[in-house]
Amino acid sequence: MKRFLDVFLAILTLIVFSPLILIIIIILKCTGEHSVFYSQDRAGVGGKPFRLVKFNTMLKNSQFLGSGHITLQHDPRVLPFGGFLRKTKLDEIPQLFNIIKGDMSIIGPRPVTMQIYTYYTDEEKKNISLVRPGLSGVGSIFFRDEQTLMEQSGLQYEDYYKIYIAPSKGEMESWYAQHHNLWLDIKLVLLTSIVLFYPPFDSLRFLPEMPQEIKDNALELKRIAVNDVAAKNKKSE
């Protein structure tokens, strides 16, 4: 049923958004780097890499510039129109083809780069690798503002991700992989729509039920991250 709904919704969305997709393709072809699509290896089922496809939003060879495979909120590598696509999440539309192909699902653990995948524990990787990665999921909903925190932290971006984000996100994605069902996916689709139009929230009360320990750990790490950012900003003043 999950696979049927994934394919059905992906095809339906492509049909509905086809005029917008055509406009985006024309704009990308005429501006910036004149490149429409960007693909990158991401961790998929079984921990094996697959080619995730997105609309191109950054300078060519951006993975070798600046913060590497981690993108920040005000990343100078992001092209002007690319910034709009990223903010509205329209750059993710081509991943609907990944869903139809079978690489991804509508809801699942967010597919991370192979480098970031190594930050998860062996147990988390074991659980996450059992399900298809998703266009959205519990980890990406809660850490909607991770780019802002990384940019303001004053730490090396990879260090920040390892210390503050990966432990909680890995735990959340692992929990989803062990408890996913149709009703949970429906709730996560609705939550994804909410966070697209409202600022990121620090409370987990909107997320589906999961062990309180996971919620507490995620909130505590996020509070520590926010406090560290505030302290560094105050010191710089």
MARNUPA-861962 format. One line per field, with one value per residue: x negated, y negated, z negated of N, C-alpha, C in turn; residue in three letters. Coordinates in nm, 3 decimals, padded with zeros to 5 digits. Atoms other than C-alpha are relative to their C-alpha. Layout:
<pts>
n.X = X	...
n.Y = Y	...
n.Z = Z	...
ca.X = X	...
ca.Y = Y	...
ca.Z = Z	...
c.X = X	...
c.Y = Y	...
c.Z = Z	...
type = ALA	...
</pts>
This chain:
<pts>
n.X = -00.083	00.090	00.065	-00.103	-00.030	00.117	00.003	-00.122	00.012	00.111	-00.048	-00.103	00.066	00.071	-00.100	-00.055	00.103	00.072	00.023	00.101	00.127	00.048	00.047	00.125	00.103	00.034	00.074	00.132	00.077	00.034	00.069	00.099	00.096	-00.068	-00.011	-00.134	-00.005	00.120	-00.014	00.102	-00.017	-00.056	-00.016	-00.133	-00.033	00.118	00.118	00.064	-00.024	-00.081	00.014	-00.112	-00.008	-00.064	00.026	00.128	-00.016	00.129	00.109	00.056	00.108	-00.014	00.043	00.143	00.014	-00.064	-00.031	-00.004	-00.129	-00.098	-00.047	-00.044	-00.118	00.043	00.117	00.035	00.003	-00.137	-00.036	-00.118	-00.125	00.015	-00.041	-00.146	-00.039	00.032	-00.087	-00.135	00.016	-00.030	00.116	-00.013	-00.098	00.052	00.010	-00.120	00.046	00.066	-00.106	-00.057	00.102	00.010	00.111	-00.047	-00.141	-00.048	00.044	00.103	00.121	00.051	00.124	00.116	00.118	00.068	00.084	-00.083	-00.053	00.096	-00.013	-00.098	00.053	-00.022	-00.138	-00.085	00.018	-00.065	-00.144	-00.033	00.024	-00.106	-00.112	00.037	00.008	-00.120	-00.002	-00.007	-00.003	-00.003	00.125	00.005	-00.102	00.046	00.121	-00.028	00.085	00.139	00.093	00.017	00.081	00.137	00.063	00.023	00.061	00.140	00.075	00.010	-00.134	-00.006	00.008	-00.131	-00.096	00.031	-00.024	-00.134	-00.111	00.001	-00.048	-00.145	-00.064	00.016	-00.091	-00.136	-00.018	00.001	-00.132	-00.098	00.022	-00.051	-00.142	-00.076	-00.126	-00.071	-00.054	00.115	00.041	-00.098	00.026	00.125	-00.029	-00.069	00.097	00.089	-00.072	-00.004	00.129	00.034	-00.062	00.019	00.140	00.035	-00.042	00.091	-00.074	-00.028	-00.136	-00.073	00.049	-00.065	00.050	00.122	00.049	00.029	00.145	00.046	-00.043	00.080	00.136	-00.001	-00.022	00.115	00.109	-00.035	00.015	00.144	00.048	-00.049	00.072	00.138	-00.002	-00.025	00.120	00.106	-00.039	00.018	00.144	00.052	-00.040
n.Y = 00.120	00.116	00.014	00.043	00.140	00.078	00.016	00.074	00.141	00.060	00.025	00.103	00.127	00.041	00.048	00.127	00.103	00.002	00.136	00.064	-00.067	00.053	00.137	-00.010	-00.048	00.111	00.101	-00.054	-00.011	00.134	00.078	-00.067	-00.090	-00.057	-00.143	-00.023	-00.104	-00.034	-00.132	-00.028	-00.128	00.002	-00.132	-00.054	-00.128	-00.084	00.084	00.014	00.132	00.019	00.136	00.088	00.108	00.125	00.112	00.061	00.126	00.049	00.007	-00.128	-00.051	00.063	-00.092	00.022	00.138	00.037	-00.100	-00.135	-00.064	00.058	00.128	00.091	00.081	00.109	-00.054	00.081	-00.082	-00.012	00.099	00.079	-00.075	-00.122	00.030	-00.007	-00.140	-00.070	00.050	-00.053	-00.145	-00.039	-00.069	-00.142	-00.062	-00.112	-00.122	-00.081	-00.105	-00.099	-00.077	-00.088	-00.101	-00.093	00.036	00.077	-00.003	00.133	00.018	-00.095	00.069	00.087	-00.056	00.085	-00.036	-00.116	00.046	00.024	-00.130	-00.063	00.060	-00.076	-00.120	-00.123	-00.044	00.092	-00.030	-00.129	00.022	00.094	-00.061	-00.097	00.066	00.098	00.137	00.073	00.140	00.066	-00.097	00.056	00.072	00.124	00.091	00.061	00.077	00.089	00.118	-00.041	00.082	00.125	-00.028	-00.029	00.121	00.093	-00.069	00.032	-00.125	-00.062	-00.050	-00.145	-00.024	00.036	-00.103	-00.121	00.018	00.044	-00.042	-00.143	-00.090	00.002	-00.035	-00.144	-00.067	00.021	-00.074	-00.141	-00.027	-00.008	-00.122	-00.114	00.017	00.066	-00.056	00.093	00.112	00.082	00.072	00.106	00.108	00.067	00.081	00.121	00.080	00.059	00.116	00.104	00.066	00.077	00.131	00.058	-00.006	-00.124	-00.001	-00.071	-00.101	-00.124	-00.043	-00.026	-00.121	-00.125	-00.054	-00.078	-00.003	00.131	00.015	00.053	00.139	00.077	00.010	00.091	00.136	00.041	00.033	00.122	00.111	00.021	00.063	00.139	00.071	00.017	00.104	00.128	00.033	00.039	00.130	00.099	00.017	00.075	00.139
n.Z = 00.000	00.006	-00.130	-00.093	00.027	-00.040	-00.146	-00.039	00.039	-00.074	-00.138	00.008	00.028	-00.122	-00.097	00.050	00.001	-00.128	-00.052	00.084	-00.029	-00.129	00.024	00.075	-00.093	-00.091	00.076	00.031	-00.125	-00.048	00.104	00.083	-00.063	-00.116	00.028	00.054	00.103	00.076	00.062	00.101	00.068	00.135	00.060	-00.024	00.061	00.019	00.012	-00.131	-00.059	-00.120	-00.051	00.030	-00.099	00.043	-00.089	00.035	00.072	00.045	-00.097	-00.039	00.086	00.131	00.106	00.024	00.044	00.125	00.103	-00.057	-00.022	00.091	-00.052	00.105	-00.034	-00.087	-00.067	-00.117	-00.122	-00.049	-00.100	00.039	-00.020	00.079	00.137	00.002	-00.013	00.124	00.106	-00.023	-00.016	-00.137	-00.056	00.030	-00.090	-00.080	00.078	-00.029	-00.092	00.086	00.066	-00.101	-00.030	00.112	00.088	00.114	00.035	00.038	00.139	00.044	00.046	-00.106	-00.055	00.025	-00.076	00.055	00.109	00.119	00.040	00.091	00.133	00.076	00.065	-00.077	00.022	-00.076	-00.143	-00.024	-00.006	-00.107	-00.130	-00.031	-00.068	-00.101	00.049	-00.036	-00.040	00.130	00.108	00.135	00.026	-00.077	00.053	00.124	-00.025	-00.113	00.011	00.025	-00.076	00.075	00.118	-00.042	-00.050	00.109	00.114	00.021	-00.007	-00.131	-00.030	00.019	00.144	00.056	-00.040	00.075	00.143	00.036	-00.086	-00.034	00.105	00.012	-00.127	-00.019	00.092	-00.050	-00.124	00.038	00.060	-00.109	-00.077	00.075	00.035	-00.107	-00.046	-00.087	00.078	00.036	-00.121	-00.026	00.095	-00.037	-00.119	00.048	00.073	-00.100	-00.054	00.104	00.020	-00.120	00.008	00.132	00.044	00.070	00.140	00.090	00.074	-00.073	00.030	-00.123	-00.064	00.043	00.126	00.001	00.138	00.055	00.006	-00.129	-00.006	00.094	-00.052	-00.114	00.050	00.080	-00.091	-00.071	00.096	00.017	-00.124	-00.001	00.105	-00.045	-00.103	00.068	00.076	-00.095	-00.055	00.105	00.018	-00.114	00.015
ca.X = 00.000	-00.283	-00.457	-00.132	-00.057	-00.414	-00.396	-00.037	-00.106	-00.438	-00.279	00.020	-00.206	-00.418	-00.104	00.036	-00.295	-00.397	-00.337	-00.546	-00.816	-00.841	-00.877	-01.151	-01.340	-01.327	-01.447	-01.733	-01.837	-01.848	-02.011	-02.295	-02.500	-02.250	-02.220	-01.879	-01.945	-02.193	-02.253	-02.446	-02.507	-02.293	-02.255	-01.961	-01.814	-02.077	-02.309	-02.388	-02.426	-02.174	-02.168	-01.934	-01.812	-01.728	-01.688	-02.026	-02.047	-02.421	-02.743	-02.903	-03.141	-03.000	-03.089	-03.453	-03.388	-03.304	-03.132	-03.150	-02.855	-02.683	-02.468	-02.407	-02.112	-02.300	-02.544	-02.731	-02.738	-02.360	-02.242	-01.975	-01.692	-01.831	-01.773	-01.404	-01.380	-01.547	-01.335	-01.011	-01.144	-01.063	-01.417	-01.305	-01.044	-01.274	-01.299	-00.950	-01.128	-01.344	-01.021	-00.872	-01.198	-01.188	-01.490	-01.278	-00.940	-00.718	-00.796	-01.106	-01.448	-01.588	-01.859	-02.192	-02.528	-02.745	-02.976	-02.700	-02.562	-02.882	-02.794	-02.506	-02.565	-02.583	-02.243	-02.086	-02.234	-02.106	-01.750	-01.749	-01.884	-01.579	-01.342	-01.343	-01.463	-01.194	-01.116	-01.031	-01.040	-01.045	-01.412	-01.383	-01.066	-01.220	-01.556	-01.395	-01.626	-01.954	-02.113	-02.055	-02.204	-02.509	-02.573	-02.558	-02.735	-03.093	-03.198	-03.321	-03.005	-03.085	-03.180	-02.852	-02.656	-02.832	-02.788	-02.439	-02.238	-02.346	-02.286	-01.922	-01.839	-01.982	-01.776	-01.458	-01.508	-01.586	-01.265	-01.064	-01.221	-01.105	-00.753	-00.644	-00.287	-00.032	00.125	-00.218	-00.307	00.015	-00.060	-00.414	-00.285	-00.055	-00.337	-00.560	-00.296	-00.279	-00.653	-00.671	-00.451	-00.536	-00.870	-01.057	-00.932	-01.134	-00.858	-00.800	-00.437	-00.327	-00.531	-00.387	-00.429	-00.776	-00.968	-00.997	-01.369	-01.416	-01.216	-01.407	-01.743	-01.652	-01.523	-01.820	-02.074	-01.885	-01.874	-02.249	-02.310	-02.097	-02.266	-02.611	-02.521	-02.389	-02.702	-02.936	-02.738	-02.748	-03.122	-03.185	-03.000
ca.Y = 00.000	-00.240	-00.175	-00.216	-00.549	-00.669	-00.611	-00.739	-01.062	-01.120	-01.089	-01.300	-01.574	-01.577	-01.619	-01.899	-02.084	-02.027	-02.392	-02.515	-02.257	-02.383	-02.743	-02.644	-02.454	-02.755	-02.996	-02.768	-02.719	-03.095	-03.207	-03.127	-02.828	-02.738	-02.396	-02.248	-01.937	-01.834	-01.480	-01.346	-01.011	-00.964	-00.671	-00.451	-00.112	00.121	-00.176	-00.162	-00.489	-00.608	-00.920	-01.175	-01.438	-01.801	-02.122	-02.292	-02.575	-02.621	-02.698	-02.414	-02.197	-02.354	-02.041	-02.144	-02.501	-02.658	-02.422	-02.126	-01.887	-02.090	-02.380	-02.682	-02.919	-03.210	-02.999	-03.217	-02.923	-02.935	-03.113	-03.389	-03.184	-02.878	-03.050	-03.087	-02.722	-02.604	-02.824	-02.700	-02.341	-02.346	-02.224	-01.887	-01.826	-01.611	-01.364	-01.255	-01.066	-00.898	-00.792	-00.650	-00.468	-00.311	-00.483	-00.689	-00.720	-01.020	-00.980	-00.818	-00.897	-01.192	-01.067	-01.208	-01.211	-00.906	-01.113	-01.225	-00.870	-00.762	-00.994	-00.765	-00.477	-00.123	-00.044	-00.354	-00.275	00.083	-00.037	-00.328	-00.113	00.114	-00.147	-00.375	-00.728	-00.994	-01.327	-01.431	-01.268	-01.313	-01.418	-01.679	-01.823	-01.878	-02.000	-02.235	-02.512	-02.318	-02.537	-02.853	-02.697	-02.567	-02.903	-03.092	-02.839	-02.953	-02.587	-02.392	-02.285	-01.913	-01.927	-02.101	-01.840	-01.553	-01.700	-01.852	-01.722	-01.370	-01.211	-01.323	-01.297	-00.945	-00.845	-00.992	-00.838	-00.502	-00.524	-00.594	-00.300	-00.067	-00.210	-00.339	-00.280	-00.447	-00.662	-00.783	-00.876	-01.074	-01.273	-01.346	-01.465	-01.710	-01.826	-01.883	-02.117	-02.305	-02.371	-02.498	-02.793	-02.849	-02.920	-02.620	-02.519	-02.403	-02.183	-01.821	-01.824	-01.818	-01.511	-01.159	-00.970	-00.834	-00.745	-01.051	-00.988	-01.055	-01.376	-01.492	-01.417	-01.606	-01.910	-01.916	-01.905	-02.179	-02.397	-02.348	-02.443	-02.759	-02.858	-02.804	-03.022	-03.298	-03.282	-03.307	-03.599	-03.781	-03.722	-03.860	-04.178
ca.Z = 00.000	-00.087	00.244	00.439	00.269	00.325	00.700	00.731	00.540	00.718	01.064	00.961	00.822	01.138	01.350	01.131	01.112	01.475	01.581	01.285	01.358	01.716	01.596	01.348	01.620	01.855	01.584	01.479	01.841	01.897	01.570	01.334	01.442	01.718	01.558	01.476	01.268	01.003	00.882	00.586	00.419	00.108	-00.131	-00.033	-00.117	-00.260	-00.303	00.068	00.259	00.516	00.734	00.580	00.829	00.753	00.946	00.959	00.706	00.658	00.840	01.031	00.827	00.510	00.314	00.345	00.226	-00.109	-00.352	-00.113	-00.125	-00.400	-00.277	-00.501	-00.516	-00.357	-00.161	00.094	00.336	00.375	00.689	00.662	00.815	00.639	00.306	00.390	00.494	00.173	-00.053	00.104	00.133	00.506	00.571	00.432	00.707	00.927	00.639	00.738	01.017	00.751	00.581	00.902	00.972	00.626	00.470	00.232	00.063	-00.015	-00.388	-00.533	-00.678	-00.487	-00.246	-00.361	-00.187	-00.234	-00.455	-00.691	-00.695	-00.873	-01.164	-01.265	-01.504	-01.369	-01.523	-01.366	-01.025	-01.054	-01.118	-00.873	-00.590	-00.610	-00.462	-00.161	-00.236	-00.213	-00.054	-00.409	-00.749	-01.123	-01.136	-00.862	-01.019	-01.360	-01.226	-00.973	-01.100	-01.109	-00.843	-01.050	-01.362	-01.175	-01.013	-01.343	-01.562	-01.509	-01.488	-01.190	-01.012	-01.013	-01.382	-01.462	-01.267	-01.444	-01.793	-01.783	-01.489	-01.394	-01.739	-01.758	-01.390	-01.373	-01.676	-01.529	-01.185	-01.346	-01.549	-01.234	-01.051	-01.329	-01.373	-01.032	-00.920	-00.694	-00.968	-01.082	-00.723	-00.684	-01.000	-00.880	-00.541	-00.724	-00.952	-00.649	-00.507	-00.838	-00.871	-00.512	-00.609	-00.976	-01.146	-01.289	-01.633	-01.933	-02.072	-01.974	-02.076	-01.711	-01.623	-01.636	-01.963	-02.023	-02.341	-02.565	-02.595	-02.223	-02.247	-02.554	-02.394	-02.077	-02.265	-02.503	-02.221	-02.041	-02.355	-02.405	-02.042	-02.070	-02.398	-02.250	-01.951	-02.181	-02.399	-02.100	-01.956	-02.291	-02.324	-01.975	-02.067
c.X = -00.087	-00.063	00.100	00.029	-00.118	00.002	00.119	-00.014	-00.112	00.043	00.103	-00.062	-00.075	00.097	00.051	-00.102	-00.074	-00.018	-00.109	-00.138	-00.061	-00.057	-00.135	-00.114	-00.047	-00.086	-00.142	-00.088	-00.050	-00.079	-00.110	-00.100	00.059	00.011	00.132	-00.001	-00.136	00.023	-00.117	00.028	00.053	00.017	00.144	00.023	-00.126	-00.127	-00.073	00.033	00.095	-00.013	00.127	-00.003	00.075	-00.014	-00.130	00.022	-00.132	-00.101	-00.051	-00.117	00.005	-00.046	-00.147	-00.028	00.064	00.016	00.018	00.139	00.108	00.038	00.057	00.117	-00.036	-00.128	-00.031	-00.005	00.137	00.032	00.128	00.132	-00.003	00.042	00.151	00.047	-00.023	00.095	00.140	00.002	00.037	-00.118	00.008	00.092	-00.057	-00.015	00.126	-00.035	-00.077	00.102	00.061	-00.096	-00.013	-00.116	00.049	00.149	00.044	-00.050	-00.100	-00.117	-00.055	-00.132	-00.116	-00.116	-00.067	-00.091	00.080	00.058	-00.094	00.008	00.100	-00.067	00.029	00.144	00.096	-00.010	00.070	00.150	00.039	-00.013	00.108	00.115	-00.051	-00.011	00.117	-00.023	00.009	00.005	-00.011	-00.126	-00.006	00.104	-00.053	-00.123	00.015	-00.096	-00.147	-00.100	-00.029	-00.092	-00.146	-00.073	-00.040	-00.083	-00.143	-00.088	-00.020	00.131	00.013	-00.005	00.135	00.102	-00.020	00.045	00.148	00.114	00.006	00.051	00.153	00.070	-00.011	00.095	00.144	00.026	00.004	00.134	00.106	-00.013	00.059	00.151	00.086	00.126	00.074	00.049	-00.112	-00.045	00.095	-00.024	-00.128	00.015	00.066	-00.096	-00.099	00.063	00.000	-00.133	-00.047	00.051	-00.015	-00.146	-00.027	00.041	-00.097	00.071	00.025	00.145	00.079	-00.041	00.074	-00.065	-00.126	-00.050	-00.040	-00.150	-00.056	00.036	-00.087	-00.141	-00.008	00.014	-00.121	-00.118	00.028	-00.014	-00.148	-00.056	00.039	-00.075	-00.145	-00.010	00.015	-00.125	-00.111	00.031	-00.025	-00.148	-00.060	00.034	-00.093
c.Y = -00.127	-00.027	-00.050	-00.149	-00.090	-00.030	-00.083	-00.149	-00.070	-00.036	-00.112	-00.138	-00.052	-00.057	-00.138	-00.113	-00.013	-00.141	-00.073	00.060	-00.053	-00.141	00.002	00.044	-00.113	-00.104	00.049	00.008	-00.137	-00.083	00.082	00.081	00.068	00.152	00.025	00.096	00.021	00.135	00.027	00.135	-00.023	00.144	00.047	00.131	00.088	-00.079	-00.021	-00.136	00.005	-00.146	-00.080	-00.119	-00.119	-00.102	-00.066	-00.136	-00.065	-00.007	00.140	00.037	-00.061	00.090	-00.015	-00.141	-00.019	00.112	00.140	00.053	-00.049	-00.139	-00.084	-00.085	-00.112	00.040	-00.080	00.079	00.013	-00.113	-00.074	00.075	00.130	-00.021	00.007	00.145	00.077	-00.041	00.058	00.152	00.047	00.071	00.150	00.073	00.115	00.130	00.087	00.111	00.109	00.089	00.099	00.114	00.104	-00.027	-00.060	00.024	-00.143	-00.035	00.108	-00.076	-00.085	00.054	-00.097	00.045	00.119	-00.039	-00.019	00.131	00.069	-00.058	00.076	00.121	00.122	00.048	-00.088	00.028	00.132	-00.017	-00.087	00.065	00.098	-00.062	-00.098	-00.139	-00.082	-00.143	-00.089	00.108	-00.068	-00.080	-00.134	-00.101	-00.070	-00.088	-00.087	-00.118	00.033	-00.088	-00.132	00.022	00.026	-00.127	-00.094	00.058	-00.044	00.122	00.040	00.071	00.150	00.036	-00.027	00.109	00.126	-00.012	-00.022	00.062	00.151	00.091	00.006	00.040	00.150	00.079	-00.009	00.083	00.151	00.040	00.014	00.132	00.123	-00.007	-00.055	00.078	-00.109	-00.123	-00.095	-00.082	-00.115	-00.119	-00.077	-00.083	-00.131	-00.092	-00.067	-00.125	-00.115	-00.074	-00.075	-00.143	-00.068	00.015	00.132	-00.008	00.083	00.110	00.122	00.043	00.033	00.132	00.122	00.053	00.083	00.000	-00.139	-00.027	-00.059	-00.148	-00.087	-00.020	-00.103	-00.145	-00.051	-00.039	-00.131	-00.122	-00.034	-00.074	-00.147	-00.083	-00.027	-00.111	-00.137	-00.046	-00.050	-00.137	-00.112	-00.029	-00.083	-00.148	-00.075
c.Z = 00.000	00.136	00.104	-00.017	00.039	00.149	00.046	-00.029	00.076	00.142	00.000	-00.022	00.122	00.104	-00.041	00.012	00.133	00.058	-00.079	00.026	00.129	-00.017	-00.072	00.092	00.092	-00.072	-00.030	00.124	00.046	-00.102	-00.067	00.079	00.123	-00.012	-00.072	-00.118	-00.066	-00.065	-00.093	-00.063	-00.141	-00.049	00.017	-00.073	-00.008	-00.017	00.130	00.061	00.120	00.041	-00.025	00.097	-00.057	00.112	-00.046	-00.065	-00.036	00.114	00.034	-00.091	-00.139	-00.114	-00.033	-00.050	-00.138	-00.099	00.056	00.019	-00.096	00.051	-00.113	00.047	00.097	00.074	00.127	00.130	00.063	00.097	-00.040	00.017	-00.078	-00.144	-00.015	00.005	-00.131	-00.111	00.012	00.015	00.141	00.065	-00.020	00.100	00.083	-00.077	00.013	00.099	-00.076	-00.068	00.098	00.033	-00.111	-00.094	-00.131	-00.024	-00.030	-00.140	-00.037	-00.058	00.114	00.052	-00.017	00.088	-00.067	-00.116	-00.128	-00.052	-00.099	-00.141	-00.087	-00.066	00.086	-00.013	00.080	00.149	00.036	00.017	00.119	00.138	00.042	00.079	00.104	-00.063	00.055	00.047	-00.123	-00.107	-00.135	-00.031	00.071	-00.047	-00.124	00.021	00.124	00.002	-00.020	00.073	-00.072	-00.119	00.037	00.041	-00.113	-00.114	-00.030	00.001	00.146	00.027	-00.023	-00.148	-00.065	00.031	-00.083	-00.145	-00.032	00.080	00.021	-00.112	-00.011	00.129	00.026	-00.086	00.049	00.126	-00.027	-00.060	00.109	00.075	-00.070	-00.025	00.112	00.036	00.078	-00.076	-00.042	00.120	00.032	-00.093	00.036	00.127	-00.042	-00.073	00.095	00.060	-00.099	-00.008	00.125	-00.011	-00.135	-00.041	-00.071	-00.146	-00.083	-00.078	00.088	-00.016	00.126	00.066	-00.050	-00.127	00.023	-00.144	-00.048	-00.006	00.129	00.011	-00.090	00.050	00.113	-00.046	-00.078	00.089	00.074	-00.092	-00.020	00.121	00.003	-00.104	00.039	00.104	-00.066	-00.076	00.091	00.059	-00.102	-00.022	00.111	-00.008	-00.096
type = MET	LYS	ARG	PHE	LEU	ASP	VAL	PHE	LEU	ALA	ILE	LEU	THR	LEU	ILE	VAL	PHE	SER	PRO	LEU	ILE	LEU	ILE	ILE	ILE	ILE	ILE	LEU	LYS	CYS	THR	GLY	GLU	HIS	SER	VAL	PHE	TYR	SER	GLN	ASP	ARG	ALA	GLY	VAL	GLY	GLY	LYS	PRO	PHE	ARG	LEU	VAL	LYS	PHE	ASN	THR	MET	LEU	LYS	ASN	SER	GLN	PHE	LEU	GLY	SER	GLY	HIS	ILE	THR	LEU	GLN	HIS	ASP	PRO	ARG	VAL	LEU	PRO	PHE	GLY	GLY	PHE	LEU	ARG	LYS	THR	LYS	LEU	ASP	GLU	ILE	PRO	GLN	LEU	PHE	ASN	ILE	ILE	LYS	GLY	ASP	MET	SER	ILE	ILE	GLY	PRO	ARG	PRO	VAL	THR	MET	GLN	ILE	TYR	THR	TYR	TYR	THR	ASP	GLU	GLU	LYS	LYS	ASN	ILE	SER	LEU	VAL	ARG	PRO	GLY	LEU	SER	GLY	VAL	GLY	SER	ILE	PHE	PHE	ARG	ASP	GLU	GLN	THR	LEU	MET	GLU	GLN	SER	GLY	LEU	GLN	TYR	GLU	ASP	TYR	TYR	LYS	ILE	TYR	ILE	ALA	PRO	SER	LYS	GLY	GLU	MET	GLU	SER	TRP	TYR	ALA	GLN	HIS	HIS	ASN	LEU	TRP	LEU	ASP	ILE	LYS	LEU	VAL	LEU	LEU	THR	SER	ILE	VAL	LEU	PHE	TYR	PRO	PRO	PHE	ASP	SER	LEU	ARG	PHE	LEU	PRO	GLU	MET	PRO	GLN	GLU	ILE	LYS	ASP	ASN	ALA	LEU	GLU	LEU	LYS	ARG	ILE	ALA	VAL	ASN	ASP	VAL	ALA	ALA	LYS	ASN	LYS	LYS	SER	GLU
</pts>
